[in-house]
Amino acid sequence: METGDHFGKRDDLVLEFPCDFPIKVVGRTDVEFHAQVCTIASRHDDCFSVETSLQYRHSSTGKYQSLTLNLRATSKEQINAVYQDLKACELVLWAL
């Protein structure tokens, strides 16, 4: 996969913008992880709201937390920028 290409090699994948775009993010259970991920989401989506645009779950051991961000995507570039910022965050283990 080329740098910055978060959509893989599928030529048949077409997104019509604007659209709702979920991103799952995993990190260790930590208040700072939650806060940084929400800050990143808010930076890229003016409509992002913790109350309505975020779902979270803890692992069975409580050691990890997964956050599902429901973003309002306006372009492929916006989505790529979100992934780049999540990748740069040291508290994020992975994002899908």
Secondary structure per residue as TSV (DSSP state, phi and psi in degrees):
chain	resnum	aa	ss	phi	psi
A	1	M	-	360.0	133.5
A	2	E	-	-74.2	153.2
A	3	T	T	-60.2	132.3
A	4	G	T	87.8	-8.8
A	5	D	-	-97.8	103.2
A	6	H	-	-103.0	11.9
A	7	F	S	-112.1	6.6
A	8	G	T	71.3	-158.1
A	9	K	T	-103.0	4.7
A	10	R	-	-72.8	111.3
A	11	D	T	-75.5	-18.9
A	12	D	T	-87.4	-3.8
A	13	L	-	-80.3	117.1
A	14	V	-	-127.5	128.1
A	15	L	-	-110.8	137.0
A	16	E	-	-103.2	123.3
A	17	F	S	-100.4	147.3
A	18	P	S	-74.5	154.6
A	19	C	E	-151.9	160.3
A	20	D	E	-79.9	134.4
A	21	F	E	-136.1	108.3
A	22	P	E	-82.3	140.2
A	23	I	E	-130.0	125.8
A	24	K	E	-97.3	131.5
A	25	V	E	-127.2	133.8
A	26	V	E	-123.1	138.8
A	27	G	E	-157.0	177.3
A	28	R	E	-69.3	147.3
A	29	T	S	-63.4	114.2
A	30	D	-	-164.0	134.9
A	31	V	H	-59.4	-37.8
A	32	E	H	-67.5	-36.8
A	33	F	H	-58.6	-50.8
A	34	H	H	-57.8	-47.4
A	35	A	H	-64.7	-43.8
A	36	Q	H	-67.0	-40.8
A	37	V	H	-64.5	-41.6
A	38	C	H	-65.5	-37.0
A	39	T	H	-63.1	-43.7
A	40	I	H	-61.9	-46.0
A	41	A	H	-61.1	-44.1
A	42	S	H	-64.9	-33.2
A	43	R	H	-63.4	-32.6
A	44	H	H	-102.5	-13.5
A	45	D	-	-138.0	105.2
A	46	D	T	-61.1	-23.3
A	47	C	T	-91.4	-2.2
A	48	F	-	-62.1	131.9
A	49	S	-	-135.4	130.2
A	50	V	H	-58.8	-35.9
A	51	E	H	-70.4	-36.6
A	52	T	H	-115.3	-17.3
A	53	S	H	-112.4	10.1
A	54	L	E	-134.9	133.9
A	55	Q	E	-126.5	146.7
A	56	Y	E	-143.2	155.1
A	57	R	E	-143.7	148.3
A	58	H	E	-100.4	150.5
A	59	S	-	-67.5	167.2
A	60	S	T	-61.2	-28.5
A	61	T	T	-90.1	-12.1
A	62	G	S	81.9	0.5
A	63	K	S	-76.5	-31.1
A	64	Y	E	-121.3	158.1
A	65	Q	E	-135.0	136.8
A	66	S	E	-111.7	135.3
A	67	L	E	-115.7	133.5
A	68	T	E	-109.3	115.7
A	69	L	E	-93.5	124.6
A	70	N	E	-102.5	93.9
A	71	L	E	-93.7	153.1
A	72	R	E	-96.5	100.9
A	73	A	E	-85.8	135.8
A	74	T	-	-111.9	-12.2
A	75	S	-	-166.1	161.5
A	76	K	H	-64.4	-36.0
A	77	E	H	-63.2	-38.2
A	78	Q	H	-63.0	-45.4
A	79	I	H	-62.5	-44.6
A	80	N	H	-60.3	-39.5
A	81	A	H	-65.2	-39.0
A	82	V	H	-61.4	-48.3
A	83	Y	H	-61.5	-39.1
A	84	Q	H	-63.4	-43.0
A	85	D	H	-67.4	-37.8
A	86	L	H	-66.1	-40.5
A	87	K	H	-63.2	-34.8
A	88	A	H	-77.0	-16.6
A	89	C	-	-77.1	120.4
A	90	E	T	-67.6	-16.9
A	91	L	T	-86.5	-13.7
A	92	V	E	-86.5	123.6
A	93	L	E	-83.3	-42.0
A	94	W	E	-162.8	159.9
A	95	A	E	-140.0	136.7
A	96	L	-	-123.0	360.0
